[in-house]
Amino acid sequence: MERSFEDALNELEQIVGRLEAGDLPLEQSLEIFEQGIRLSRECRQRLTNVERRIEILTKEAGELTAKDLDLNEMRS
């Protein structure tokens, strides 16, 4: 089962917190950094897909009207 965007983002935030704490051995830091990069790419891809869907849904009179996304609203 694929994790939700919110779950992936929460996991990424936890990874950032662990890395910022700075109390991990180098190899473990590298492993979770790589995991964070994968999660970051996954989240970015999902946001890109959502943005495309929103652009399609907000098409007006044959013209595309792009609207800014508020990530805080997406988390609610």
mmCIF file of the N, C-alpha and C atoms, coordinates in Angstrom:
data_MODEL
# 
_entry.id   MODEL 
# 
loop_
_atom_site.group_PDB 
_atom_site.id 
_atom_site.type_symbol 
_atom_site.label_atom_id 
_atom_site.label_alt_id 
_atom_site.label_comp_id 
_atom_site.label_asym_id 
_atom_site.label_entity_id 
_atom_site.label_seq_id 
_atom_site.pdbx_PDB_ins_code 
_atom_site.Cartn_x 
_atom_site.Cartn_y 
_atom_site.Cartn_z 
_atom_site.occupancy 
_atom_site.B_iso_or_equiv 
_atom_site.pdbx_formal_charge 
_atom_site.auth_seq_id 
_atom_site.auth_comp_id 
_atom_site.auth_asym_id 
_atom_site.auth_atom_id 
_atom_site.pdbx_PDB_model_num 
ATOM 1   N N  . MET A 1 1  ? 0.846   -1.181 0.000   1.00 0.00 ? 1  MET A N  1 
ATOM 2   C CA . MET A 1 1  ? 0.000   0.000  0.000   1.00 0.00 ? 1  MET A CA 1 
ATOM 3   C C  . MET A 1 1  ? 0.896   1.250  0.000   1.00 0.00 ? 1  MET A C  1 
ATOM 4   N N  . GLU A 1 2  ? 0.547   2.179  -0.835  1.00 0.00 ? 2  GLU A N  1 
ATOM 5   C CA . GLU A 1 2  ? 1.329   3.410  -0.968  1.00 0.00 ? 2  GLU A CA 1 
ATOM 6   C C  . GLU A 1 2  ? 1.005   4.359  0.184   1.00 0.00 ? 2  GLU A C  1 
ATOM 7   N N  . ARG A 1 3  ? 2.051   4.947  0.760   1.00 0.00 ? 3  ARG A N  1 
ATOM 8   C CA . ARG A 1 3  ? 1.828   5.878  1.874   1.00 0.00 ? 3  ARG A CA 1 
ATOM 9   C C  . ARG A 1 3  ? 1.259   7.185  1.337   1.00 0.00 ? 3  ARG A C  1 
ATOM 10  N N  . SER A 1 4  ? 0.547   7.877  2.204   1.00 0.00 ? 4  SER A N  1 
ATOM 11  C CA . SER A 1 4  ? -0.056  9.150  1.813   1.00 0.00 ? 4  SER A CA 1 
ATOM 12  C C  . SER A 1 4  ? 1.025   10.223 1.744   1.00 0.00 ? 4  SER A C  1 
ATOM 13  N N  . PHE A 1 5  ? 0.686   11.323 1.078   1.00 0.00 ? 5  PHE A N  1 
ATOM 14  C CA . PHE A 1 5  ? 1.594   12.460 1.006   1.00 0.00 ? 5  PHE A CA 1 
ATOM 15  C C  . PHE A 1 5  ? 1.913   12.945 2.415   1.00 0.00 ? 5  PHE A C  1 
ATOM 16  N N  . GLU A 1 6  ? 0.895   13.033 3.256   1.00 0.00 ? 6  GLU A N  1 
ATOM 17  C CA . GLU A 1 6  ? 1.084   13.520 4.619   1.00 0.00 ? 6  GLU A CA 1 
ATOM 18  C C  . GLU A 1 6  ? 2.024   12.627 5.410   1.00 0.00 ? 6  GLU A C  1 
ATOM 19  N N  . ASP A 1 7  ? 1.887   11.297 5.255   1.00 0.00 ? 7  ASP A N  1 
ATOM 20  C CA . ASP A 1 7  ? 2.780   10.370 5.944   1.00 0.00 ? 7  ASP A CA 1 
ATOM 21  C C  . ASP A 1 7  ? 4.217   10.535 5.462   1.00 0.00 ? 7  ASP A C  1 
ATOM 22  N N  . ALA A 1 8  ? 4.395   10.676 4.158   1.00 0.00 ? 8  ALA A N  1 
ATOM 23  C CA . ALA A 1 8  ? 5.739   10.863 3.603   1.00 0.00 ? 8  ALA A CA 1 
ATOM 24  C C  . ALA A 1 8  ? 6.347   12.167 4.099   1.00 0.00 ? 8  ALA A C  1 
ATOM 25  N N  . LEU A 1 9  ? 5.543   13.229 4.147   1.00 0.00 ? 9  LEU A N  1 
ATOM 26  C CA . LEU A 1 9  ? 6.034   14.519 4.618   1.00 0.00 ? 9  LEU A CA 1 
ATOM 27  C C  . LEU A 1 9  ? 6.396   14.461 6.105   1.00 0.00 ? 9  LEU A C  1 
ATOM 28  N N  . ASN A 1 10 ? 5.571   13.794 6.905   1.00 0.00 ? 10 ASN A N  1 
ATOM 29  C CA . ASN A 1 10 ? 5.872   13.638 8.333   1.00 0.00 ? 10 ASN A CA 1 
ATOM 30  C C  . ASN A 1 10 ? 7.165   12.868 8.537   1.00 0.00 ? 10 ASN A C  1 
ATOM 31  N N  . GLU A 1 11 ? 7.350   11.814 7.763   1.00 0.00 ? 11 GLU A N  1 
ATOM 32  C CA . GLU A 1 11 ? 8.585   11.027 7.858   1.00 0.00 ? 11 GLU A CA 1 
ATOM 33  C C  . GLU A 1 11 ? 9.794   11.881 7.469   1.00 0.00 ? 11 GLU A C  1 
ATOM 34  N N  . LEU A 1 12 ? 9.637   12.676 6.436   1.00 0.00 ? 12 LEU A N  1 
ATOM 35  C CA . LEU A 1 12 ? 10.720  13.566 6.011   1.00 0.00 ? 12 LEU A CA 1 
ATOM 36  C C  . LEU A 1 12 ? 11.049  14.577 7.111   1.00 0.00 ? 12 LEU A C  1 
ATOM 37  N N  . GLU A 1 13 ? 10.034  15.122 7.756   1.00 0.00 ? 13 GLU A N  1 
ATOM 38  C CA . GLU A 1 13 ? 10.261  16.065 8.849   1.00 0.00 ? 13 GLU A CA 1 
ATOM 39  C C  . GLU A 1 13 ? 10.998  15.400 10.014  1.00 0.00 ? 13 GLU A C  1 
ATOM 40  N N  . GLN A 1 14 ? 10.677  14.141 10.301  1.00 0.00 ? 14 GLN A N  1 
ATOM 41  C CA . GLN A 1 14 ? 11.375  13.415 11.355  1.00 0.00 ? 14 GLN A CA 1 
ATOM 42  C C  . GLN A 1 14 ? 12.848  13.203 10.998  1.00 0.00 ? 14 GLN A C  1 
ATOM 43  N N  . ILE A 1 15 ? 13.103  12.890 9.743   1.00 0.00 ? 15 ILE A N  1 
ATOM 44  C CA . ILE A 1 15 ? 14.479  12.702 9.288   1.00 0.00 ? 15 ILE A CA 1 
ATOM 45  C C  . ILE A 1 15 ? 15.269  13.993 9.430   1.00 0.00 ? 15 ILE A C  1 
ATOM 46  N N  . VAL A 1 16 ? 14.668  15.095 9.019   1.00 0.00 ? 16 VAL A N  1 
ATOM 47  C CA . VAL A 1 16 ? 15.344  16.392 9.139   1.00 0.00 ? 16 VAL A CA 1 
ATOM 48  C C  . VAL A 1 16 ? 15.668  16.670 10.603  1.00 0.00 ? 16 VAL A C  1 
ATOM 49  N N  . GLY A 1 17 ? 14.741  16.389 11.485  1.00 0.00 ? 17 GLY A N  1 
ATOM 50  C CA . GLY A 1 17 ? 14.974  16.599 12.906  1.00 0.00 ? 17 GLY A CA 1 
ATOM 51  C C  . GLY A 1 17 ? 16.123  15.761 13.438  1.00 0.00 ? 17 GLY A C  1 
ATOM 52  N N  . ARG A 1 18 ? 16.187  14.504 13.017  1.00 0.00 ? 18 ARG A N  1 
ATOM 53  C CA . ARG A 1 18 ? 17.277  13.623 13.460  1.00 0.00 ? 18 ARG A CA 1 
ATOM 54  C C  . ARG A 1 18 ? 18.616  14.119 12.931  1.00 0.00 ? 18 ARG A C  1 
ATOM 55  N N  . LEU A 1 19 ? 18.629  14.569 11.679  1.00 0.00 ? 19 LEU A N  1 
ATOM 56  C CA . LEU A 1 19 ? 19.885  15.070 11.112  1.00 0.00 ? 19 LEU A CA 1 
ATOM 57  C C  . LEU A 1 19 ? 20.304  16.369 11.782  1.00 0.00 ? 19 LEU A C  1 
ATOM 58  N N  . GLU A 1 20 ? 19.351  17.228 12.065  1.00 0.00 ? 20 GLU A N  1 
ATOM 59  C CA . GLU A 1 20 ? 19.673  18.503 12.705  1.00 0.00 ? 20 GLU A CA 1 
ATOM 60  C C  . GLU A 1 20 ? 20.193  18.306 14.126  1.00 0.00 ? 20 GLU A C  1 
ATOM 61  N N  . ALA A 1 21 ? 19.759  17.233 14.799  1.00 0.00 ? 21 ALA A N  1 
ATOM 62  C CA . ALA A 1 21 ? 20.227  16.959 16.151  1.00 0.00 ? 21 ALA A CA 1 
ATOM 63  C C  . ALA A 1 21 ? 21.732  16.686 16.164  1.00 0.00 ? 21 ALA A C  1 
ATOM 64  N N  . GLY A 1 22 ? 22.235  16.090 15.080  1.00 0.00 ? 22 GLY A N  1 
ATOM 65  C CA . GLY A 1 22 ? 23.667  15.901 14.916  1.00 0.00 ? 22 GLY A CA 1 
ATOM 66  C C  . GLY A 1 22 ? 24.294  14.861 15.812  1.00 0.00 ? 22 GLY A C  1 
ATOM 67  N N  . ASP A 1 23 ? 23.512  13.969 16.391  1.00 0.00 ? 23 ASP A N  1 
ATOM 68  C CA . ASP A 1 23 ? 24.083  12.981 17.306  1.00 0.00 ? 23 ASP A CA 1 
ATOM 69  C C  . ASP A 1 23 ? 24.159  11.574 16.713  1.00 0.00 ? 23 ASP A C  1 
ATOM 70  N N  . LEU A 1 24 ? 24.078  11.465 15.399  1.00 0.00 ? 24 LEU A N  1 
ATOM 71  C CA . LEU A 1 24 ? 24.150  10.165 14.728  1.00 0.00 ? 24 LEU A CA 1 
ATOM 72  C C  . LEU A 1 24 ? 25.550  9.928  14.168  1.00 0.00 ? 24 LEU A C  1 
ATOM 73  N N  . PRO A 1 25 ? 25.962  8.661  14.117  1.00 0.00 ? 25 PRO A N  1 
ATOM 74  C CA . PRO A 1 25 ? 27.227  8.347  13.449  1.00 0.00 ? 25 PRO A CA 1 
ATOM 75  C C  . PRO A 1 25 ? 27.139  8.708  11.967  1.00 0.00 ? 25 PRO A C  1 
ATOM 76  N N  . LEU A 1 26 ? 28.269  8.945  11.373  1.00 0.00 ? 26 LEU A N  1 
ATOM 77  C CA . LEU A 1 26 ? 28.327  9.392  9.979   1.00 0.00 ? 26 LEU A CA 1 
ATOM 78  C C  . LEU A 1 26 ? 27.582  8.458  9.033   1.00 0.00 ? 26 LEU A C  1 
ATOM 79  N N  . GLU A 1 27 ? 27.816  7.160  9.130   1.00 0.00 ? 27 GLU A N  1 
ATOM 80  C CA . GLU A 1 27 ? 27.163  6.214  8.205   1.00 0.00 ? 27 GLU A CA 1 
ATOM 81  C C  . GLU A 1 27 ? 25.645  6.230  8.362   1.00 0.00 ? 27 GLU A C  1 
ATOM 82  N N  . GLN A 1 28 ? 25.174  6.306  9.585   1.00 0.00 ? 28 GLN A N  1 
ATOM 83  C CA . GLN A 1 28 ? 23.727  6.348  9.813   1.00 0.00 ? 28 GLN A CA 1 
ATOM 84  C C  . GLN A 1 28 ? 23.149  7.670  9.298   1.00 0.00 ? 28 GLN A C  1 
ATOM 85  N N  . SER A 1 29 ? 23.876  8.747  9.496   1.00 0.00 ? 29 SER A N  1 
ATOM 86  C CA . SER A 1 29 ? 23.438  10.041 8.968   1.00 0.00 ? 29 SER A CA 1 
ATOM 87  C C  . SER A 1 29 ? 23.305  9.983  7.458   1.00 0.00 ? 29 SER A C  1 
ATOM 88  N N  . LEU A 1 30 ? 24.279  9.368  6.802   1.00 0.00 ? 30 LEU A N  1 
ATOM 89  C CA . LEU A 1 30 ? 24.238  9.251  5.343   1.00 0.00 ? 30 LEU A CA 1 
ATOM 90  C C  . LEU A 1 30 ? 23.047  8.417  4.894   1.00 0.00 ? 30 LEU A C  1 
ATOM 91  N N  . GLU A 1 31 ? 22.773  7.322  5.600   1.00 0.00 ? 31 GLU A N  1 
ATOM 92  C CA . GLU A 1 31 ? 21.642  6.455  5.240   1.00 0.00 ? 31 GLU A CA 1 
ATOM 93  C C  . GLU A 1 31 ? 20.318  7.202  5.349   1.00 0.00 ? 31 GLU A C  1 
ATOM 94  N N  . ILE A 1 32 ? 20.115  7.914  6.460   1.00 0.00 ? 32 ILE A N  1 
ATOM 95  C CA . ILE A 1 32 ? 18.830  8.601  6.591   1.00 0.00 ? 32 ILE A CA 1 
ATOM 96  C C  . ILE A 1 32 ? 18.768  9.842  5.702   1.00 0.00 ? 32 ILE A C  1 
ATOM 97  N N  . PHE A 1 33 ? 19.918  10.430 5.378   1.00 0.00 ? 33 PHE A N  1 
ATOM 98  C CA . PHE A 1 33 ? 19.935  11.535 4.418   1.00 0.00 ? 33 PHE A CA 1 
ATOM 99  C C  . PHE A 1 33 ? 19.451  11.029 3.059   1.00 0.00 ? 33 PHE A C  1 
ATOM 100 N N  . GLU A 1 34 ? 19.960  9.859  2.639   1.00 0.00 ? 34 GLU A N  1 
ATOM 101 C CA . GLU A 1 34 ? 19.528  9.268  1.362   1.00 0.00 ? 34 GLU A CA 1 
ATOM 102 C C  . GLU A 1 34 ? 18.037  8.966  1.384   1.00 0.00 ? 34 GLU A C  1 
ATOM 103 N N  . GLN A 1 35 ? 17.542  8.466  2.511   1.00 0.00 ? 35 GLN A N  1 
ATOM 104 C CA . GLN A 1 35 ? 16.119  8.202  2.649   1.00 0.00 ? 35 GLN A CA 1 
ATOM 105 C C  . GLN A 1 35 ? 15.331  9.513  2.539   1.00 0.00 ? 35 GLN A C  1 
ATOM 106 N N  . GLY A 1 36 ? 15.858  10.563 3.148   1.00 0.00 ? 36 GLY A N  1 
ATOM 107 C CA . GLY A 1 36 ? 15.214  11.867 3.068   1.00 0.00 ? 36 GLY A CA 1 
ATOM 108 C C  . GLY A 1 36 ? 15.157  12.399 1.645   1.00 0.00 ? 36 GLY A C  1 
ATOM 109 N N  . ILE A 1 37 ? 16.222  12.187 0.894   1.00 0.00 ? 37 ILE A N  1 
ATOM 110 C CA . ILE A 1 37 ? 16.235  12.610 -0.519  1.00 0.00 ? 37 ILE A CA 1 
ATOM 111 C C  . ILE A 1 37 ? 15.150  11.873 -1.290  1.00 0.00 ? 37 ILE A C  1 
ATOM 112 N N  . ARG A 1 38 ? 15.029  10.567 -1.061  1.00 0.00 ? 38 ARG A N  1 
ATOM 113 C CA . ARG A 1 38 ? 13.983  9.787  -1.754  1.00 0.00 ? 38 ARG A CA 1 
ATOM 114 C C  . ARG A 1 38 ? 12.587  10.306 -1.389  1.00 0.00 ? 38 ARG A C  1 
ATOM 115 N N  . LEU A 1 39 ? 12.385  10.563 -0.104  1.00 0.00 ? 39 LEU A N  1 
ATOM 116 C CA . LEU A 1 39 ? 11.082  11.081 0.329   1.00 0.00 ? 39 LEU A CA 1 
ATOM 117 C C  . LEU A 1 39 ? 10.810  12.460 -0.261  1.00 0.00 ? 39 LEU A C  1 
ATOM 118 N N  . SER A 1 40 ? 11.837  13.299 -0.302  1.00 0.00 ? 40 SER A N  1 
ATOM 119 C CA . SER A 1 40 ? 11.693  14.632 -0.873  1.00 0.00 ? 40 SER A CA 1 
ATOM 120 C C  . SER A 1 40 ? 11.274  14.545 -2.339  1.00 0.00 ? 40 SER A C  1 
ATOM 121 N N  . ARG A 1 41 ? 11.895  13.651 -3.070  1.00 0.00 ? 41 ARG A N  1 
ATOM 122 C CA . ARG A 1 41 ? 11.540  13.474 -4.492  1.00 0.00 ? 41 ARG A CA 1 
ATOM 123 C C  . ARG A 1 41 ? 10.123  12.941 -4.637  1.00 0.00 ? 41 ARG A C  1 
ATOM 124 N N  . GLU A 1 42 ? 9.754   12.014 -3.767  1.00 0.00 ? 42 GLU A N  1 
ATOM 125 C CA . GLU A 1 42 ? 8.402   11.458 -3.800  1.00 0.00 ? 42 GLU A CA 1 
ATOM 126 C C  . GLU A 1 42 ? 7.370   12.556 -3.535  1.00 0.00 ? 42 GLU A C  1 
ATOM 127 N N  . CYS A 1 43 ? 7.617   13.374 -2.523  1.00 0.00 ? 43 CYS A N  1 
ATOM 128 C CA . CYS A 1 43 ? 6.691   14.469 -2.197  1.00 0.00 ? 43 CYS A CA 1 
ATOM 129 C C  . CYS A 1 43 ? 6.624   15.479 -3.338  1.00 0.00 ? 43 CYS A C  1 
ATOM 130 N N  . ARG A 1 44 ? 7.767   15.835 -3.907  1.00 0.00 ? 44 ARG A N  1 
ATOM 131 C CA . ARG A 1 44 ? 7.807   16.797 -5.015  1.00 0.00 ? 44 ARG A CA 1 
ATOM 132 C C  . ARG A 1 44 ? 7.013   16.266 -6.203  1.00 0.00 ? 44 ARG A C  1 
ATOM 133 N N  . GLN A 1 45 ? 7.160   14.968 -6.510  1.00 0.00 ? 45 GLN A N  1 
ATOM 134 C CA . GLN A 1 45 ? 6.436   14.377 -7.638  1.00 0.00 ? 45 GLN A CA 1 
ATOM 135 C C  . GLN A 1 45 ? 4.927   14.411 -7.387  1.00 0.00 ? 45 GLN A C  1 
ATOM 136 N N  . ARG A 1 46 ? 4.541   14.096 -6.180  1.00 0.00 ? 46 ARG A N  1 
ATOM 137 C CA . ARG A 1 46 ? 3.110   14.136 -5.863  1.00 0.00 ? 46 ARG A CA 1 
ATOM 138 C C  . ARG A 1 46 ? 2.558   15.547 -5.981  1.00 0.00 ? 46 ARG A C  1 
ATOM 139 N N  . LEU A 1 47 ? 3.306   16.535 -5.483  1.00 0.00 ? 47 LEU A N  1 
ATOM 140 C CA . LEU A 1 47 ? 2.853   17.922 -5.600  1.00 0.00 ? 47 LEU A CA 1 
ATOM 141 C C  . LEU A 1 47 ? 2.763   18.354 -7.056  1.00 0.00 ? 47 LEU A C  1 
ATOM 142 N N  . THR A 1 48 ? 3.709   17.932 -7.868  1.00 0.00 ? 48 THR A N  1 
ATOM 143 C CA . THR A 1 48 ? 3.674   18.250 -9.293  1.00 0.00 ? 48 THR A CA 1 
ATOM 144 C C  . THR A 1 48 ? 2.430   17.645 -9.935  1.00 0.00 ? 48 THR A C  1 
ATOM 145 N N  . ASN A 1 49 ? 2.120   16.408 -9.584  1.00 0.00 ? 49 ASN A N  1 
ATOM 146 C CA . ASN A 1 49 ? 0.932   15.752 -10.133 1.00 0.00 ? 49 ASN A CA 1 
ATOM 147 C C  . ASN A 1 49 ? -0.343  16.462 -9.702  1.00 0.00 ? 49 ASN A C  1 
ATOM 148 N N  . VAL A 1 50 ? -0.401  16.868 -8.444  1.00 0.00 ? 50 VAL A N  1 
ATOM 149 C CA . VAL A 1 50 ? -1.577  17.590 -7.944  1.00 0.00 ? 50 VAL A CA 1 
ATOM 150 C C  . VAL A 1 50 ? -1.698  18.934 -8.660  1.00 0.00 ? 50 VAL A C  1 
ATOM 151 N N  . GLU A 1 51 ? -0.574  19.607 -8.828  1.00 0.00 ? 51 GLU A N  1 
ATOM 152 C CA . GLU A 1 51 ? -0.591  20.899 -9.515  1.00 0.00 ? 51 GLU A CA 1 
ATOM 153 C C  . GLU A 1 51 ? -1.130  20.743 -10.936 1.00 0.00 ? 51 GLU A C  1 
ATOM 154 N N  . ARG A 1 52 ? -0.726  19.699 -11.635 1.00 0.00 ? 52 ARG A N  1 
ATOM 155 C CA . ARG A 1 52 ? -1.237  19.450 -12.996 1.00 0.00 ? 52 ARG A CA 1 
ATOM 156 C C  . ARG A 1 52 ? -2.737  19.216 -12.980 1.00 0.00 ? 52 ARG A C  1 
ATOM 157 N N  . ARG A 1 53 ? -3.188  18.421 -12.017 1.00 0.00 ? 53 ARG A N  1 
ATOM 158 C CA . ARG A 1 53 ? -4.626  18.149 -11.928 1.00 0.00 ? 53 ARG A CA 1 
ATOM 159 C C  . ARG A 1 53 ? -5.402  19.433 -11.647 1.00 0.00 ? 53 ARG A C  1 
ATOM 160 N N  . ILE A 1 54 ? -4.880  20.270 -10.762 1.00 0.00 ? 54 ILE A N  1 
ATOM 161 C CA . ILE A 1 54 ? -5.552  21.533 -10.442 1.00 0.00 ? 54 ILE A CA 1 
ATOM 162 C C  . ILE A 1 54 ? -5.600  22.429 -11.674 1.00 0.00 ? 54 ILE A C  1 
ATOM 163 N N  . GLU A 1 55 ? -4.505  22.478 -12.437 1.00 0.00 ? 55 GLU A N  1 
ATOM 164 C CA . GLU A 1 55 ? -4.497  23.297 -13.654 1.00 0.00 ? 55 GLU A CA 1 
ATOM 165 C C  . GLU A 1 55 ? -5.548  22.817 -14.637 1.00 0.00 ? 55 GLU A C  1 
ATOM 166 N N  . ILE A 1 56 ? -5.693  21.518 -14.759 1.00 0.00 ? 56 ILE A N  1 
ATOM 167 C CA . ILE A 1 56 ? -6.700  20.969 -15.668 1.00 0.00 ? 56 ILE A CA 1 
ATOM 168 C C  . ILE A 1 56 ? -8.103  21.322 -15.177 1.00 0.00 ? 56 ILE A C  1 
ATOM 169 N N  . LEU A 1 57 ? -8.308  21.188 -13.876 1.00 0.00 ? 57 LEU A N  1 
ATOM 170 C CA . LEU A 1 57 ? -9.631  21.452 -13.316 1.00 0.00 ? 57 LEU A CA 1 
ATOM 171 C C  . LEU A 1 57 ? -10.008 22.930 -13.335 1.00 0.00 ? 57 LEU A C  1 
ATOM 172 N N  . THR A 1 58 ? -9.009  23.804 -13.362 1.00 0.00 ? 58 THR A N  1 
ATOM 173 C CA . THR A 1 58 ? -9.317  25.236 -13.352 1.00 0.00 ? 58 THR A CA 1 
ATOM 174 C C  . THR A 1 58 ? -9.268  25.851 -14.739 1.00 0.00 ? 58 THR A C  1 
ATOM 175 N N  . LYS A 1 59 ? -9.269  25.022 -15.740 1.00 0.00 ? 59 LYS A N  1 
ATOM 176 C CA . LYS A 1 59 ? -9.266  25.524 -17.111 1.00 0.00 ? 59 LYS A CA 1 
ATOM 177 C C  . LYS A 1 59 ? -10.552 26.311 -17.349 1.00 0.00 ? 59 LYS A C  1 
ATOM 178 N N  . GLU A 1 60 ? -10.406 27.523 -17.812 1.00 0.00 ? 60 GLU A N  1 
ATOM 179 C CA . GLU A 1 60 ? -11.571 28.379 -18.021 1.00 0.00 ? 60 GLU A CA 1 
ATOM 180 C C  . GLU A 1 60 ? -11.564 28.921 -19.446 1.00 0.00 ? 60 GLU A C  1 
ATOM 181 N N  . ALA A 1 61 ? -12.668 28.725 -20.137 1.00 0.00 ? 61 ALA A N  1 
ATOM 182 C CA . ALA A 1 61 ? -12.872 29.266 -21.485 1.00 0.00 ? 61 ALA A CA 1 
ATOM 183 C C  . ALA A 1 61 ? -11.706 28.967 -22.410 1.00 0.00 ? 61 ALA A C  1 
ATOM 184 N N  . GLY A 1 62 ? -11.212 27.749 -22.330 1.00 0.00 ? 62 GLY A N  1 
ATOM 185 C CA . GLY A 1 62 ? -10.130 27.354 -23.227 1.00 0.00 ? 62 GLY A CA 1 
ATOM 186 C C  . GLY A 1 62 ? -8.763  27.857 -22.811 1.00 0.00 ? 62 GLY A C  1 
ATOM 187 N N  . GLU A 1 63 ? -8.685  28.663 -21.760 1.00 0.00 ? 63 GLU A N  1 
ATOM 188 C CA . GLU A 1 63 ? -7.398  29.157 -21.289 1.00 0.00 ? 63 GLU A CA 1 
ATOM 189 C C  . GLU A 1 63 ? -7.092  28.531 -19.942 1.00 0.00 ? 63 GLU A C  1 
ATOM 190 N N  . LEU A 1 64 ? -5.837  28.248 -19.735 1.00 0.00 ? 64 LEU A N  1 
ATOM 191 C CA . LEU A 1 64 ? -5.417  27.660 -18.479 1.00 0.00 ? 64 LEU A CA 1 
ATOM 192 C C  . LEU A 1 64 ? -5.160  28.758 -17.461 1.00 0.00 ? 64 LEU A C  1 
ATOM 193 N N  . THR A 1 65 ? -5.790  28.644 -16.330 1.00 0.00 ? 65 THR A N  1 
ATOM 194 C CA . THR A 1 65 ? -5.598  29.610 -15.265 1.00 0.00 ? 65 THR A CA 1 
ATOM 195 C C  . THR A 1 65 ? -4.877  28.913 -14.124 1.00 0.00 ? 65 THR A C  1 
ATOM 196 N N  . ALA A 1 66 ? -3.589  29.154 -14.009 1.00 0.00 ? 66 ALA A N  1 
ATOM 197 C CA . ALA A 1 66 ? -2.814  28.549 -12.935 1.00 0.00 ? 66 ALA A CA 1 
ATOM 198 C C  . ALA A 1 66 ? -3.061  29.314 -11.648 1.00 0.00 ? 66 ALA A C  1 
ATOM 199 N N  . LYS A 1 67 ? -3.254  28.573 -10.582 1.00 0.00 ? 67 LYS A N  1 
ATOM 200 C CA . LYS A 1 67 ? -3.482  29.192 -9.280  1.00 0.00 ? 67 LYS A CA 1 
ATOM 201 C C  . LYS A 1 67 ? -2.383  28.725 -8.340  1.00 0.00 ? 67 LYS A C  1 
ATOM 202 N N  . ASP A 1 68 ? -1.927  29.632 -7.459  1.00 0.00 ? 68 ASP A N  1 
ATOM 203 C CA . ASP A 1 68 ? -0.918  29.269 -6.485  1.00 0.00 ? 68 ASP A CA 1 
ATOM 204 C C  . ASP A 1 68 ? -1.502  28.251 -5.519  1.00 0.00 ? 68 ASP A C  1 
ATOM 205 N N  . LEU A 1 69 ? -0.670  27.282 -5.151  1.00 0.00 ? 69 LEU A N  1 
ATOM 206 C CA . LEU A 1 69 ? -1.084  26.271 -4.196  1.00 0.00 ? 69 LEU A CA 1 
ATOM 207 C C  . LEU A 1 69 ? -0.650  26.687 -2.804  1.00 0.00 ? 69 LEU A C  1 
ATOM 208 N N  . ASP A 1 70 ? -1.549  26.502 -1.843  1.00 0.00 ? 70 ASP A N  1 
ATOM 209 C CA . ASP A 1 70 ? -1.215  26.770 -0.447  1.00 0.00 ? 70 ASP A CA 1 
ATOM 210 C C  . ASP A 1 70 ? -1.009  25.413 0.223   1.00 0.00 ? 70 ASP A C  1 
ATOM 211 N N  . LEU A 1 71 ? 0.246   25.066 0.496   1.00 0.00 ? 71 LEU A N  1 
ATOM 212 C CA . LEU A 1 71 ? 0.564   23.765 1.067   1.00 0.00 ? 71 LEU A CA 1 
ATOM 213 C C  . LEU A 1 71 ? -0.082  23.575 2.424   1.00 0.00 ? 71 LEU A C  1 
ATOM 214 N N  . ASN A 1 72 ? -0.277  24.636 3.174   1.00 0.00 ? 72 ASN A N  1 
ATOM 215 C CA . ASN A 1 72 ? -0.925  24.514 4.473   1.00 0.00 ? 72 ASN A CA 1 
ATOM 216 C C  . ASN A 1 72 ? -2.362  24.034 4.330   1.00 0.00 ? 72 ASN A C  1 
ATOM 217 N N  . GLU A 1 73 ? -3.041  24.461 3.280   1.00 0.00 ? 73 GLU A N  1 
ATOM 218 C CA . GLU A 1 73 ? -4.399  24.022 3.032   1.00 0.00 ? 73 GLU A CA 1 
ATOM 219 C C  . GLU A 1 73 ? -4.413  22.546 2.661   1.00 0.00 ? 73 GLU A C  1 
ATOM 220 N N  . MET A 1 74 ? -3.370  22.081 1.947   1.00 0.00 ? 74 MET A N  1 
ATOM 221 C CA . MET A 1 74 ? -3.308  20.686 1.533   1.00 0.00 ? 74 MET A CA 1 
ATOM 222 C C  . MET A 1 74 ? -3.119  19.773 2.727   1.00 0.00 ? 74 MET A C  1 
ATOM 223 N N  . ARG A 1 75 ? -2.480  20.234 3.781   1.00 0.00 ? 75 ARG A N  1 
ATOM 224 C CA . ARG A 1 75 ? -2.245  19.415 4.956   1.00 0.00 ? 75 ARG A CA 1 
ATOM 225 C C  . ARG A 1 75 ? -3.484  19.268 5.812   1.00 0.00 ? 75 ARG A C  1 
ATOM 226 N N  . SER A 1 76 ? -4.433  20.160 5.646   1.00 0.00 ? 76 SER A N  1 
ATOM 227 C CA . SER A 1 76 ? -5.653  20.144 6.495   1.00 0.00 ? 76 SER A CA 1 
ATOM 228 C C  . SER A 1 76 ? -6.555  19.001 6.108   1.00 0.00 ? 76 SER A C  1 
# 
